[in-house]
Amino acid sequence: MPSGIKYCYTCDADEPHRPLTGPENAWLKNRTGQKNVDGYFMCEAPKCRNIRTGFDKHPFDPVIRVPLPD
Ligand SMILES: [Zn+2]
């Protein structure tokens, strides 16, 4: 299984994930109030963009999705 393929809680399937970009990291810090948001991944399935970590398929309840860039 390719390393980027992880289970997505909201897709209920194994989907490609990628690390967050710099602006997405900044957005997530602001969104969650966490000082360190390293280790989060975003589901790349169309229209999903749900966030998980490498270890936790469901770190946020309700789930957090990365907004589309402007
Ligand atoms: Zn997904």
N, CA, C, O and the ligand as a Tripos MOL2 file, in Angstrom:
@<TRIPOS>MOLECULE
protein
  281   279    71     0     0
PROTEIN
NO_CHARGES

@<TRIPOS>ATOM
      1 N           0.8520   -1.1990    0.0000 N.3       1 MET1
      2 CA          0.0000    0.0000    0.0000 C.3       1 MET1
      3 C           0.8910    1.2540    0.0000 C.2       1 MET1
      4 O           1.7550    1.3740    0.8690 O.2       1 MET1
      5 N           0.7120    2.1760   -0.9310 N.am      2 PRO2
      6 CA          1.5270    3.4020   -0.9410 C.3       2 PRO2
      7 C           1.3950    4.1640    0.3630 C.2       2 PRO2
      8 O           0.3440    4.1300    1.0040 O.2       2 PRO2
      9 N           2.4650    4.8560    0.7600 N.am      3 SER3
     10 CA          2.4910    5.4710    2.0790 C.3       3 SER3
     11 C           1.4250    6.5370    2.2370 C.2       3 SER3
     12 O           0.9730    6.7910    3.3540 O.2       3 SER3
     13 N           1.0060    7.1790    1.1310 N.am      4 GLY4
     14 CA          0.0140    8.2420    1.2460 C.3       4 GLY4
     15 C          -1.4040    7.7400    1.4000 C.2       4 GLY4
     16 O          -2.3190    8.5260    1.6470 O.2       4 GLY4
     17 N          -1.6020    6.4100    1.2530 N.am      5 ILE5
     18 CA         -2.9420    5.8550    1.3330 C.3       5 ILE5
     19 C          -3.2770    5.5650    2.7910 C.2       5 ILE5
     20 O          -2.5990    4.7770    3.4500 O.2       5 ILE5
     21 N          -4.3170    6.2020    3.2790 N.am      6 LYS6
     22 CA         -4.7410    6.0030    4.6590 C.3       6 LYS6
     23 C          -6.2690    5.8990    4.6740 C.2       6 LYS6
     24 O          -6.9650    6.3170    3.7490 O.2       6 LYS6
     25 N          -6.7510    5.3110    5.7890 N.am      7 TYR7
     26 CA         -8.1910    5.2350    5.9430 C.3       7 TYR7
     27 C          -8.7560    6.6280    6.2410 C.2       7 TYR7
     28 O          -8.2340    7.3480    7.0920 O.2       7 TYR7
     29 N          -9.8050    6.9930    5.5450 N.am      8 CYS8
     30 CA        -10.4820    8.2700    5.7820 C.3       8 CYS8
     31 C         -11.7980    8.0160    6.4990 C.2       8 CYS8
     32 O         -12.6400    7.2560    6.0220 O.2       8 CYS8
     33 N         -11.9660    8.6550    7.6470 N.am      9 TYR9
     34 CA        -13.1520    8.4370    8.4690 C.3       9 TYR9
     35 C         -14.4260    8.8660    7.7410 C.2       9 TYR9
     36 O         -15.4490    8.1870    7.8190 O.2       9 TYR9
     37 N         -14.3590    9.9980    7.0320 N.am     10 THR10
     38 CA        -15.5780   10.5060    6.4020 C.3      10 THR10
     39 C         -15.8700    9.8340    5.0680 C.2      10 THR10
     40 O         -17.0320    9.7130    4.6800 O.2      10 THR10
     41 N         -14.8230    9.3920    4.3540 N.am     11 CYS11
     42 CA        -15.0480    8.6390    3.1130 C.3      11 CYS11
     43 C         -15.4030    7.1860    3.4170 C.2      11 CYS11
     44 O         -15.9970    6.5020    2.5840 O.2      11 CYS11
     45 N         -15.0340    6.7110    4.6210 N.am     12 ASP12
     46 CA        -15.1740    5.3070    4.9930 C.3      12 ASP12
     47 C         -14.4720    4.4040    3.9860 C.2      12 ASP12
     48 O         -14.9960    3.3670    3.5780 O.2      12 ASP12
     49 N         -13.2440    4.8370    3.5890 N.am     13 ALA13
     50 CA        -12.4610    4.0830    2.6040 C.3      13 ALA13
     51 C         -11.0110    4.5010    2.7190 C.2      13 ALA13
     52 O         -10.7010    5.5410    3.3010 O.2      13 ALA13
     53 N         -10.1150    3.6850    2.1600 N.am     14 ASP14
     54 CA         -8.7070    4.0630    2.0640 C.3      14 ASP14
     55 C          -8.5520    5.0300    0.9100 C.2      14 ASP14
     56 O          -8.9250    4.7240   -0.2230 O.2      14 ASP14
     57 N          -7.9970    6.2060    1.1990 N.am     15 GLU15
     58 CA         -7.8740    7.2560    0.1900 C.3      15 GLU15
     59 C          -6.4820    7.8720    0.2770 C.2      15 GLU15
     60 O          -5.8270    7.7660    1.3140 O.2      15 GLU15
     61 N          -6.0100    8.5270   -0.8170 N.am     16 PRO16
     62 CA         -4.7370    9.2350   -0.7550 C.3      16 PRO16
     63 C          -4.8210   10.4350    0.1800 C.2      16 PRO16
     64 O          -5.8110   11.1670    0.1860 O.2      16 PRO16
     65 N          -3.7770   10.6230    0.9580 N.am     17 HIS17
     66 CA         -3.6770   11.7770    1.8540 C.3      17 HIS17
     67 C          -2.3510   12.4750    1.5890 C.2      17 HIS17
     68 O          -1.3880   11.8480    1.1460 O.2      17 HIS17
     69 N          -2.3050   13.7650    1.8600 N.am     18 ARG18
     70 CA         -1.0470   14.4970    1.7560 C.3      18 ARG18
     71 C          -0.8710   15.3730    2.9890 C.2      18 ARG18
     72 O          -1.8550   15.7370    3.6330 O.2      18 ARG18
     73 N           0.3900   15.7200    3.3320 N.am     19 PRO19
     74 CA          0.6030   16.6500    4.4430 C.3      19 PRO19
     75 C          -0.0020   18.0060    4.1170 C.2      19 PRO19
     76 O          -0.1930   18.3460    2.9490 O.2      19 PRO19
     77 N          -0.2960   18.7630    5.1340 N.am     20 LEU20
     78 CA         -0.8430   20.1030    4.9260 C.3      20 LEU20
     79 C           0.2380   21.0400    4.3970 C.2      20 LEU20
     80 O           1.4170   20.8830    4.7120 O.2      20 LEU20
     81 N          -0.1710   22.0030    3.6020 N.am     21 THR21
     82 CA          0.7460   23.0440    3.1370 C.3      21 THR21
     83 C           0.9330   24.0800    4.2450 C.2      21 THR21
     84 O           0.2230   24.0530    5.2500 O.2      21 THR21
     85 N           1.8770   24.9790    4.0640 N.am     22 GLY22
     86 CA          2.1190   26.0260    5.0520 C.3      22 GLY22
     87 C           0.8800   26.8200    5.3950 C.2      22 GLY22
     88 O           0.5450   26.9480    6.5730 O.2      22 GLY22
     89 N           0.1860   27.3620    4.3980 N.am     23 PRO23
     90 CA         -1.0490   28.1200    4.7000 C.3      23 PRO23
     91 C          -2.1190   27.2680    5.3840 C.2      23 PRO23
     92 O          -2.8480   27.7590    6.2460 O.2      23 PRO23
     93 N          -2.2120   25.9920    5.0000 N.am     24 GLU24
     94 CA         -3.2000   25.1100    5.6470 C.3      24 GLU24
     95 C          -2.8190   24.8410    7.1000 C.2      24 GLU24
     96 O          -3.6850   24.7740    7.9720 O.2      24 GLU24
     97 N          -1.5130   24.6870    7.3590 N.am     25 ASN25
     98 CA         -1.0400   24.5340    8.7400 C.3      25 ASN25
     99 C          -1.4140   25.7490    9.5730 C.2      25 ASN25
    100 O          -1.8980   25.6200   10.6970 O.2      25 ASN25
    101 N          -1.1840   26.9350    9.0080 N.am     26 ALA26
    102 CA         -1.5110   28.1690    9.7270 C.3      26 ALA26
    103 C          -3.0140   28.2420    9.9850 C.2      26 ALA26
    104 O          -3.4480   28.6490   11.0630 O.2      26 ALA26
    105 N          -3.7910   27.8510    9.0060 N.am     27 TRP27
    106 CA         -5.2450   27.8630    9.1620 C.3      27 TRP27
    107 C          -5.6740   26.9040   10.2730 C.2      27 TRP27
    108 O          -6.5300   27.2380   11.0930 O.2      27 TRP27
    109 N          -5.0760   25.7130   10.2940 N.am     28 LEU28
    110 CA         -5.4670   24.7130   11.2910 C.3      28 LEU28
    111 C          -5.0590   25.1450   12.7020 C.2      28 LEU28
    112 O          -5.7930   24.9120   13.6620 O.2      28 LEU28
    113 N          -3.8980   25.7700   12.8230 N.am     29 LYS29
    114 CA         -3.4970   26.3000   14.1300 C.3      29 LYS29
    115 C          -4.5280   27.2910   14.6330 C.2      29 LYS29
    116 O          -4.9230   27.2540   15.7980 O.2      29 LYS29
    117 N          -4.9540   28.1640   13.7600 N.am     30 ASN30
    118 CA         -5.9530   29.1700   14.1300 C.3      30 ASN30
    119 C          -7.2960   28.5080   14.4500 C.2      30 ASN30
    120 O          -8.0050   28.9210   15.3680 O.2      30 ASN30
    121 N          -7.6260   27.4820   13.6790 N.am     31 ARG31
    122 CA         -8.9210   26.8100   13.8160 C.3      31 ARG31
    123 C          -9.0100   26.0240   15.1260 C.2      31 ARG31
    124 O         -10.0570   25.9870   15.7720 O.2      31 ARG31
    125 N          -7.8870   25.3930   15.5080 N.am     32 THR32
    126 CA         -7.9110   24.4900   16.6630 C.3      32 THR32
    127 C          -7.3210   25.1180   17.9160 C.2      32 THR32
    128 O          -7.5680   24.6360   19.0210 O.2      32 THR32
    129 N          -6.5380   26.1970   17.7600 N.am     33 GLY33
    130 CA         -5.8460   26.7690   18.9100 C.3      33 GLY33
    131 C          -4.6110   25.9960   19.3150 C.2      33 GLY33
    132 O          -3.9700   26.3310   20.3110 O.2      33 GLY33
    133 N          -4.2570   24.9420   18.5410 N.am     34 GLN34
    134 CA         -3.0590   24.1620   18.8470 C.3      34 GLN34
    135 C          -1.8250   24.8850   18.3290 C.2      34 GLN34
    136 O          -1.8400   25.4800   17.2520 O.2      34 GLN34
    137 N          -0.7540   24.8230   19.1170 N.am     35 LYS35
    138 CA          0.4790   25.4960   18.7110 C.3      35 LYS35
    139 C           1.2720   24.6700   17.7120 C.2      35 LYS35
    140 O           2.0330   25.2190   16.9150 O.2      35 LYS35
    141 N           1.1010   23.3620   17.7490 N.am     36 ASN36
    142 CA          1.8550   22.4720   16.8610 C.3      36 ASN36
    143 C           0.8730   21.5650   16.1220 C.2      36 ASN36
    144 O           0.2170   20.7220   16.7340 O.2      36 ASN36
    145 N           0.7800   21.7390   14.8360 N.am     37 VAL37
    146 CA         -0.1350   20.9120   14.0460 C.3      37 VAL37
    147 C           0.6460   20.0610   13.0410 C.2      37 VAL37
    148 O           0.1140   19.6700   12.0020 O.2      37 VAL37
    149 N           1.9120   19.7780   13.3600 N.am     38 ASP38
    150 CA          2.6680   18.8550   12.5220 C.3      38 ASP38
    151 C           2.0120   17.4720   12.5760 C.2      38 ASP38
    152 O           1.4140   17.0960   13.5840 O.2      38 ASP38
    153 N           2.1320   16.7380   11.5010 N.am     39 GLY39
    154 CA          1.6530   15.3660   11.5090 C.3      39 GLY39
    155 C           0.2100   15.1910   11.0840 C.2      39 GLY39
    156 O          -0.3320   14.0880   11.1640 O.2      39 GLY39
    157 N          -0.4220   16.2690   10.6310 N.am     40 TYR40
    158 CA         -1.7800   16.1430   10.1120 C.3      40 TYR40
    159 C          -1.7410   15.9160    8.6000 C.2      40 TYR40
    160 O          -0.8580   16.4060    7.8970 O.2      40 TYR40
    161 N          -2.7270   15.1570    8.1300 N.am     41 PHE41
    162 CA         -2.8390   14.8600    6.7100 C.3      41 PHE41
    163 C          -4.2500   15.1820    6.2410 C.2      41 PHE41
    164 O          -5.2090   15.1090    7.0090 O.2      41 PHE41
    165 N          -4.3600   15.5390    4.9640 N.am     42 MET42
    166 CA         -5.6570   15.8660    4.3760 C.3      42 MET42
    167 C          -6.0320   14.8170    3.3460 C.2      42 MET42
    168 O          -5.2010   14.4310    2.5250 O.2      42 MET42
    169 N          -7.2690   14.3540    3.3800 N.am     43 CYS43
    170 CA         -7.7730   13.4070    2.3790 C.3      43 CYS43
    171 C          -7.8890   14.1090    1.0320 C.2      43 CYS43
    172 O          -8.4580   15.1960    0.9270 O.2      43 CYS43
    173 N          -7.3410   13.4700    0.0080 N.am     44 GLU44
    174 CA         -7.3550   14.0600   -1.3300 C.3      44 GLU44
    175 C          -8.5180   13.5680   -2.1880 C.2      44 GLU44
    176 O          -8.5870   13.8960   -3.3720 O.2      44 GLU44
    177 N          -9.4150   12.8030   -1.6210 N.am     45 ALA45
    178 CA        -10.5770   12.3950   -2.3950 C.3      45 ALA45
    179 C         -11.3670   13.6410   -2.8000 C.2      45 ALA45
    180 O         -11.4060   14.6170   -2.0510 O.2      45 ALA45
    181 N         -11.9970   13.6150   -3.9810 N.am     46 PRO46
    182 CA        -12.7310   14.7970   -4.4450 C.3      46 PRO46
    183 C         -13.7550   15.2610   -3.4110 C.2      46 PRO46
    184 O         -14.5550   14.4680   -2.9160 O.2      46 PRO46
    185 N         -13.7200   16.5510   -3.0930 N.am     47 LYS47
    186 CA        -14.6810   17.2010   -2.1970 C.3      47 LYS47
    187 C         -14.5710   16.7430   -0.7520 C.2      47 LYS47
    188 O         -15.4410   17.0800    0.0510 O.2      47 LYS47
    189 N         -13.5320   15.9850   -0.3830 N.am     48 CYS48
    190 CA        -13.4540   15.5030    0.9950 C.3      48 CYS48
    191 C         -12.6640   16.4850    1.8570 C.2      48 CYS48
    192 O         -13.2430   17.2660    2.6120 O.2      48 CYS48
    193 N         -11.3060   16.4380    1.7330 N.am     49 ARG49
    194 CA        -10.4290   17.3690    2.4480 C.3      49 ARG49
    195 C         -10.5300   17.2140    3.9600 C.2      49 ARG49
    196 O         -10.2030   18.1440    4.6970 O.2      49 ARG49
    197 N         -10.9770   16.0550    4.4310 N.am     50 ASN50
    198 CA        -11.0210   15.7840    5.8630 C.3      50 ASN50
    199 C          -9.5970   15.6340    6.4140 C.2      50 ASN50
    200 O          -8.7130   15.1240    5.7260 O.2      50 ASN50
    201 N          -9.3840   16.0760    7.6470 N.am     51 ILE51
    202 CA         -8.0600   16.0210    8.2800 C.3      51 ILE51
    203 C          -7.9950   14.8540    9.2610 C.2      51 ILE51
    204 O          -8.9330   14.6040   10.0180 O.2      51 ILE51
    205 N          -6.8590   14.1420    9.2290 N.am     52 ARG52
    206 CA         -6.5500   13.1140   10.2050 C.3      52 ARG52
    207 C          -5.0560   13.2110   10.5130 C.2      52 ARG52
    208 O          -4.3300   13.9540    9.8530 O.2      52 ARG52
    209 N          -4.6010   12.4620   11.5110 N.am     53 THR53
    210 CA         -3.1650   12.3570   11.7470 C.3      53 THR53
    211 C          -2.6940   11.0000   11.2470 C.2      53 THR53
    212 O          -3.4900   10.1870   10.7780 O.2      53 THR53
    213 N          -1.3880   10.7660   11.3520 N.am     54 GLY54
    214 CA         -0.8580    9.4810   10.9360 C.3      54 GLY54
    215 C          -1.3500    8.3410   11.8060 C.2      54 GLY54
    216 O          -1.3670    7.1880   11.3740 O.2      54 GLY54
    217 N          -1.7520    8.6570   13.0300 N.am     55 PHE55
    218 CA         -2.1260    7.6130   13.9940 C.3      55 PHE55
    219 C          -3.6230    7.5660   14.2710 C.2      55 PHE55
    220 O          -4.1670    6.5130   14.6000 O.2      55 PHE55
    221 N          -4.2760    8.6990   14.1390 N.am     56 ASP56
    222 CA         -5.6690    8.8200   14.5660 C.3      56 ASP56
    223 C          -6.5420    9.1560   13.3700 C.2      56 ASP56
    224 O          -6.4070   10.2190   12.7650 O.2      56 ASP56
    225 N          -7.4500    8.2270   13.0350 N.am     57 LYS57
    226 CA         -8.2940    8.4620   11.8610 C.3      57 LYS57
    227 C          -9.3970    9.4730   12.1430 C.2      57 LYS57
    228 O         -10.0540    9.9490   11.2170 O.2      57 LYS57
    229 N          -9.6050    9.8020   13.4090 N.am     58 HIS58
    230 CA        -10.7480   10.6610   13.7580 C.3      58 HIS58
    231 C         -10.3500   11.5880   14.9140 C.2      58 HIS58
    232 O         -10.8970   11.4910   16.0120 O.2      58 HIS58
    233 N          -9.3830   12.4970   14.6540 N.am     59 PRO59
    234 CA         -8.8670   13.3310   15.7560 C.3      59 PRO59
    235 C          -9.8010   14.4550   16.1680 C.2      59 PRO59
    236 O          -9.6640   14.9980   17.2640 O.2      59 PRO59
    237 N         -10.7330   14.8100   15.3230 N.am     60 PHE60
    238 CA        -11.6220   15.9250   15.6330 C.3      60 PHE60
    239 C         -13.0660   15.4580   15.5470 C.2      60 PHE60
    240 O         -13.4420   14.7330   14.6260 O.2      60 PHE60
    241 N         -13.8700   15.8810   16.5160 N.am     61 ASP61
    242 CA        -15.2980   15.5550   16.4980 C.3      61 ASP61
    243 C         -16.0540   16.8190   16.8850 C.2      61 ASP61
    244 O         -16.0000   17.1940   18.0560 O.2      61 ASP61
    245 N         -16.7440   17.4900   15.9980 N.am     62 PRO62
    246 CA        -16.9590   17.1100   14.5900 C.3      62 PRO62
    247 C         -15.6870   17.2100   13.7600 C.2      62 PRO62
    248 O         -14.7200   17.8670   14.1420 O.2      62 PRO62
    249 N         -15.7180   16.5410   12.6160 N.am     63 VAL63
    250 CA        -14.5360   16.5050   11.7650 C.3      63 VAL63
    251 C         -14.1990   17.9060   11.2650 C.2      63 VAL63
    252 O         -15.0700   18.7710   11.1690 O.2      63 VAL63
    253 N         -12.9250   18.1160   10.9490 N.am     64 ILE64
    254 CA        -12.4620   19.3670   10.3600 C.3      64 ILE64
    255 C         -12.0230   19.0820    8.9330 C.2      64 ILE64
    256 O         -11.2680   18.1470    8.6710 O.2      64 ILE64
    257 N         -12.5130   19.9110    8.0180 N.am     65 ARG65
    258 CA        -12.1130   19.8020    6.6200 C.3      65 ARG65
    259 C         -11.3520   21.0700    6.2130 C.2      65 ARG65
    260 O         -11.7190   22.1770    6.6060 O.2      65 ARG65
    261 N         -10.3090   20.8970    5.4350 N.am     66 VAL66
    262 CA         -9.5240   22.0430    4.9760 C.3      66 VAL66
    263 C         -10.3410   22.8090    3.9350 C.2      66 VAL66
    264 O         -10.8320   22.2150    2.9750 O.2      66 VAL66
    265 N         -10.4900   24.1220    4.1190 N.am     67 PRO67
    266 CA        -11.2430   24.8910    3.1160 C.3      67 PRO67
    267 C         -10.4890   24.9620    1.7870 C.2      67 PRO67
    268 O          -9.2580   24.9310    1.7650 O.2      67 PRO67
    269 N         -11.2190   25.0540    0.6980 N.am     68 LEU68
    270 CA        -10.5920   25.2270   -0.5860 C.3      68 LEU68
    271 C          -9.8960   26.5870   -0.6280 C.2      68 LEU68
    272 O         -10.4030   27.5600   -0.0710 O.2      68 LEU68
    273 N          -8.7200   26.6600   -1.2970 N.am     69 PRO69
    274 CA         -8.0500   27.9660   -1.3940 C.3      69 PRO69
    275 C          -8.8800   28.9480   -2.2060 C.2      69 PRO69
    276 O          -9.6600   28.5620   -3.0760 O.2      69 PRO69
    277 N          -8.6960   30.2020   -1.9050 N.am     70 ASP70
    278 CA         -9.4380   31.2460   -2.6220 C.3      70 ASP70
    279 C          -9.0420   31.2780   -4.0870 C.2      70 ASP70
    280 O          -9.5620   32.0930   -4.8490 O.2      70 ASP70
    281 ZN        -11.9030   11.4470    2.6470 Zn       71 ZN71
@<TRIPOS>BOND
     1     1     2 1
     2     2     3 1
     3     3     4 2
     4     3     5 am
     5     5     6 1
     6     6     7 1
     7     7     8 2
     8     7     9 am
     9     9    10 1
    10    10    11 1
    11    11    12 2
    12    11    13 am
    13    13    14 1
    14    14    15 1
    15    15    16 2
    16    15    17 am
    17    17    18 1
    18    18    19 1
    19    19    20 2
    20    19    21 am
    21    21    22 1
    22    22    23 1
    23    23    24 2
    24    23    25 am
    25    25    26 1
    26    26    27 1
    27    27    28 2
    28    27    29 am
    29    29    30 1
    30    30    31 1
    31    31    32 2
    32    31    33 am
    33    33    34 1
    34    34    35 1
    35    35    36 2
    36    35    37 am
    37    37    38 1
    38    38    39 1
    39    39    40 2
    40    39    41 am
    41    41    42 1
    42    42    43 1
    43    43    44 2
    44    43    45 am
    45    45    46 1
    46    46    47 1
    47    47    48 2
    48    47    49 am
    49    49    50 1
    50    50    51 1
    51    51    52 2
    52    51    53 am
    53    53    54 1
    54    54    55 1
    55    55    56 2
    56    55    57 am
    57    57    58 1
    58    58    59 1
    59    59    60 2
    60    59    61 am
    61    61    62 1
    62    62    63 1
    63    63    64 2
    64    63    65 am
    65    65    66 1
    66    66    67 1
    67    67    68 2
    68    67    69 am
    69    69    70 1
    70    70    71 1
    71    71    72 2
    72    71    73 am
    73    73    74 1
    74    74    75 1
    75    75    76 2
    76    75    77 am
    77    77    78 1
    78    78    79 1
    79    79    80 2
    80    79    81 am
    81    81    82 1
    82    82    83 1
    83    83    84 2
    84    83    85 am
    85    85    86 1
    86    86    87 1
    87    87    88 2
    88    87    89 am
    89    89    90 1
    90    90    91 1
    91    91    92 2
    92    91    93 am
    93    93    94 1
    94    94    95 1
    95    95    96 2
    96    95    97 am
    97    97    98 1
    98    98    99 1
    99    99   100 2
   100    99   101 am
   101   101   102 1
   102   102   103 1
   103   103   104 2
   104   103   105 am
   105   105   106 1
   106   106   107 1
   107   107   108 2
   108   107   109 am
   109   109   110 1
   110   110   111 1
   111   111   112 2
   112   111   113 am
   113   113   114 1
   114   114   115 1
   115   115   116 2
   116   115   117 am
   117   117   118 1
   118   118   119 1
   119   119   120 2
   120   119   121 am
   121   121   122 1
   122   122   123 1
   123   123   124 2
   124   123   125 am
   125   125   126 1
   126   126   127 1
   127   127   128 2
   128   127   129 am
   129   129   130 1
   130   130   131 1
   131   131   132 2
   132   131   133 am
   133   133   134 1
   134   134   135 1
   135   135   136 2
   136   135   137 am
   137   137   138 1
   138   138   139 1
   139   139   140 2
   140   139   141 am
   141   141   142 1
   142   142   143 1
   143   143   144 2
   144   143   145 am
   145   145   146 1
   146   146   147 1
   147   147   148 2
   148   147   149 am
   149   149   150 1
   150   150   151 1
   151   151   152 2
   152   151   153 am
   153   153   154 1
   154   154   155 1
   155   155   156 2
   156   155   157 am
   157   157   158 1
   158   158   159 1
   159   159   160 2
   160   159   161 am
   161   161   162 1
   162   162   163 1
   163   163   164 2
   164   163   165 am
   165   165   166 1
   166   166   167 1
   167   167   168 2
   168   167   169 am
   169   169   170 1
   170   170   171 1
   171   171   172 2
   172   171   173 am
   173   173   174 1
   174   174   175 1
   175   175   176 2
   176   175   177 am
   177   177   178 1
   178   178   179 1
   179   179   180 2
   180   179   181 am
   181   181   182 1
   182   182   183 1
   183   183   184 2
   184   183   185 am
   185   185   186 1
   186   186   187 1
   187   187   188 2
   188   187   189 am
   189   189   190 1
   190   190   191 1
   191   191   192 2
   192   191   193 am
   193   193   194 1
   194   194   195 1
   195   195   196 2
   196   195   197 am
   197   197   198 1
   198   198   199 1
   199   199   200 2
   200   199   201 am
   201   201   202 1
   202   202   203 1
   203   203   204 2
   204   203   205 am
   205   205   206 1
   206   206   207 1
   207   207   208 2
   208   207   209 am
   209   209   210 1
   210   210   211 1
   211   211   212 2
   212   211   213 am
   213   213   214 1
   214   214   215 1
   215   215   216 2
   216   215   217 am
   217   217   218 1
   218   218   219 1
   219   219   220 2
   220   219   221 am
   221   221   222 1
   222   222   223 1
   223   223   224 2
   224   223   225 am
   225   225   226 1
   226   226   227 1
   227   227   228 2
   228   227   229 am
   229   229   230 1
   230   230   231 1
   231   231   232 2
   232   231   233 am
   233   233   234 1
   234   234   235 1
   235   235   236 2
   236   235   237 am
   237   237   238 1
   238   238   239 1
   239   239   240 2
   240   239   241 am
   241   241   242 1
   242   242   243 1
   243   243   244 2
   244   243   245 am
   245   245   246 1
   246   246   247 1
   247   247   248 2
   248   247   249 am
   249   249   250 1
   250   250   251 1
   251   251   252 2
   252   251   253 am
   253   253   254 1
   254   254   255 1
   255   255   256 2
   256   255   257 am
   257   257   258 1
   258   258   259 1
   259   259   260 2
   260   259   261 am
   261   261   262 1
   262   262   263 1
   263   263   264 2
   264   263   265 am
   265   265   266 1
   266   266   267 1
   267   267   268 2
   268   267   269 am
   269   269   270 1
   270   270   271 1
   271   271   272 2
   272   271   273 am
   273   273   274 1
   274   274   275 1
   275   275   276 2
   276   275   277 am
   277   277   278 1
   278   278   279 1
   279   279   280 2
@<TRIPOS>SUBSTRUCTURE
     1 MET1         2 RESIDUE 1 A MET
     2 PRO2         6 RESIDUE 1 A PRO
     3 SER3        10 RESIDUE 1 A SER
     4 GLY4        14 RESIDUE 1 A GLY
     5 ILE5        18 RESIDUE 1 A ILE
     6 LYS6        22 RESIDUE 1 A LYS
     7 TYR7        26 RESIDUE 1 A TYR
     8 CYS8        30 RESIDUE 1 A CYS
     9 TYR9        34 RESIDUE 1 A TYR
    10 THR10       38 RESIDUE 1 A THR
    11 CYS11       42 RESIDUE 1 A CYS
    12 ASP12       46 RESIDUE 1 A ASP
    13 ALA13       50 RESIDUE 1 A ALA
    14 ASP14       54 RESIDUE 1 A ASP
    15 GLU15       58 RESIDUE 1 A GLU
    16 PRO16       62 RESIDUE 1 A PRO
    17 HIS17       66 RESIDUE 1 A HIS
    18 ARG18       70 RESIDUE 1 A ARG
    19 PRO19       74 RESIDUE 1 A PRO
    20 LEU20       78 RESIDUE 1 A LEU
    21 THR21       82 RESIDUE 1 A THR
    22 GLY22       86 RESIDUE 1 A GLY
    23 PRO23       90 RESIDUE 1 A PRO
    24 GLU24       94 RESIDUE 1 A GLU
    25 ASN25       98 RESIDUE 1 A ASN
    26 ALA26      102 RESIDUE 1 A ALA
    27 TRP27      106 RESIDUE 1 A TRP
    28 LEU28      110 RESIDUE 1 A LEU
    29 LYS29      114 RESIDUE 1 A LYS
    30 ASN30      118 RESIDUE 1 A ASN
    31 ARG31      122 RESIDUE 1 A ARG
    32 THR32      126 RESIDUE 1 A THR
    33 GLY33      130 RESIDUE 1 A GLY
    34 GLN34      134 RESIDUE 1 A GLN
    35 LYS35      138 RESIDUE 1 A LYS
    36 ASN36      142 RESIDUE 1 A ASN
    37 VAL37      146 RESIDUE 1 A VAL
    38 ASP38      150 RESIDUE 1 A ASP
    39 GLY39      154 RESIDUE 1 A GLY
    40 TYR40      158 RESIDUE 1 A TYR
    41 PHE41      162 RESIDUE 1 A PHE
    42 MET42      166 RESIDUE 1 A MET
    43 CYS43      170 RESIDUE 1 A CYS
    44 GLU44      174 RESIDUE 1 A GLU
    45 ALA45      178 RESIDUE 1 A ALA
    46 PRO46      182 RESIDUE 1 A PRO
    47 LYS47      186 RESIDUE 1 A LYS
    48 CYS48      190 RESIDUE 1 A CYS
    49 ARG49      194 RESIDUE 1 A ARG
    50 ASN50      198 RESIDUE 1 A ASN
    51 ILE51      202 RESIDUE 1 A ILE
    52 ARG52      206 RESIDUE 1 A ARG
    53 THR53      210 RESIDUE 1 A THR
    54 GLY54      214 RESIDUE 1 A GLY
    55 PHE55      218 RESIDUE 1 A PHE
    56 ASP56      222 RESIDUE 1 A ASP
    57 LYS57      226 RESIDUE 1 A LYS
    58 HIS58      230 RESIDUE 1 A HIS
    59 PRO59      234 RESIDUE 1 A PRO
    60 PHE60      238 RESIDUE 1 A PHE
    61 ASP61      242 RESIDUE 1 A ASP
    62 PRO62      246 RESIDUE 1 A PRO
    63 VAL63      250 RESIDUE 1 A VAL
    64 ILE64      254 RESIDUE 1 A ILE
    65 ARG65      258 RESIDUE 1 A ARG
    66 VAL66      262 RESIDUE 1 A VAL
    67 PRO67      266 RESIDUE 1 A PRO
    68 LEU68      270 RESIDUE 1 A LEU
    69 PRO69      274 RESIDUE 1 A PRO
    70 ASP70      278 RESIDUE 1 A ASP
    71 ZN71       281 GROUP 0 **** ****
